[in-house]
Amino acid sequence: MSSGVTVSTAAKTVYEEVKKDKKYRYIIYHIKDEKVIDVEVTGPREATYPEFLEQLQKYKNECRYCVFDFPANIPVDGGQEKSSMSVDRLILMTWCPESSKIKQKMLYSSSYDALKKALVGVYKYVQACDFEEASQEAIEDAFRKGK
């Protein structure tokens, strides 16, 4: 089911700036006037995941979409010794806390596909209803489980 909500040009442009230019560490999107997914906040490149979660605290009663360029250690096969290399992996999170309004939850869930299609190159999709599901440990665990 589609909500008819569209993705703004700015939302796509800022995503590309994270993905290709490494300009920001994260983006928080909101649905503006129940019509357009737009950028609400961007995080500086040096921002950490705990700082992102701190920003997310401001939305403890509201839904949001978030993109985070997550530094992950990926195992590398190289002969005898096991090693890993650090790479950035893009995650797209749907943040819908239990305390948000039902109408807002429905709007965000029915508009999610439009954003997924617009943001090409996301490595992992995450849904979080509380801070435990959005925790760094939960994200790292999702990486370990693969795509």
N, C-alpha and C positions, 0 to 999 in steps of 0.2 A: 504494500500500500504506500503510495507516494502522497506527500502532503502538499505538493506544489511549491514548496520552498526552494529557492534557487541559491546558488553559491556565488557570492560577489567576485568580481574580478580581483579586488584587493585580497580576498581570502586566498585565491589561487596564487597570486603574485608573491605574497608573503611566504606561502608554503615553499615556493620555488627558491626564495631567498634563504630559507632554512636548508632545504635539500641540496641545492647546488652551490650557493655562495657561502653557506655556513655563517650567515649574518646574525641569526638569533638562535637561542637554544630551545625555546618553546613558543607556542602560540596558543592562546585561549580564544575560542570562537563563541559567539552567541548568535541566536536567531533574533534579528532585528524586525520589529513590527510584525512578527509571525509570517514574514515573507522572504527574508534574505539571511543567509549565513554569512556573517561578517567577522572581521578581526576585532577583538575587544582589547587584548593585551598581548604584547610580545615580551619575551624575556631575553636579557643580554646573553651573548654567547658564553660568557664565563659563569652563568648561573648554574647552580647545582640542582639535582633532583629534589633534595629537601627544600630548597628555596622555591621551587615550582610548587611543591605541596603546600608550602606556606601561603603562596598566592591563591591556590585552590581553596584554602580555608575560607576565603571571602565569599565563596559560592556554596556554603554548606546547606543552603535551602533552595538552590537553583541549579538547573541542568546547564551543562556546557559541553563543548567538544574541545579536546586538547590535542595538540601535536607536540611531541617531545623528541628531540634528537638525542637518543639515549646512548651513552658510551657503554659498549658491551665488550666483554672479552670472549673472543671466539677461539675454540680449540683449533690448532693447526697440526696437521699430520706432517711430520718431518723426520722420518727415520726413527731412531731409538727413543729420543726424548720427547716428552709431550710438552708443547709450548702453546702459547695463545697470543693472539694479537688483538689490539684494541681497535674496534671500529664503531662508528656511530650507526645506530639503527633507529629508523623513524617509527614511532608508535603513534597510533591514533586512538585516543581514549574518548569514550562516551561517559561523561560524568552525570549521573542521575541519582542524586541522594534520595533516600527514602522520604525525607521531609519535603521534597519539592512537590509542587501541585500536580495532580494527575493530568490535567490538560497540557501542562508543560512537558511532562514525561512523554505523553503521546505524540506531541509535536516533534520532540527531539528524536524519538525512536522512528517515526515515520519519515523524517527528513535525513536520516543517517546515510541512506544509500546515495543520495545526491552528493553528499560530501565525499563518501568513499570513492565514487566514480571520478570526482574532480581532482582528488589528491592521489596522483599516480606515484607509486614507489614506496608506499607504506609497508614496513616489514611485519608489523604485528598490530592486530586490532584488540583492544581491551575495553571491557565494560566494567565500570566501577560504580557501586552504590554507596560505598563508605570508604574511609581513608585506609582501611586495612586492604581492600581490593586495589587501591591505588598506590600502595606502598612500594618502595623500591624493591623489597624482597619479592613481592607478588609479580612485578615486572620482570625481574631477573629469573624467577621461576618460569614465567611464560616463555622466556627465551630458551631456557633449558629444554622445555617440552617441544621445541621446534615450531614450525609454522602452523 
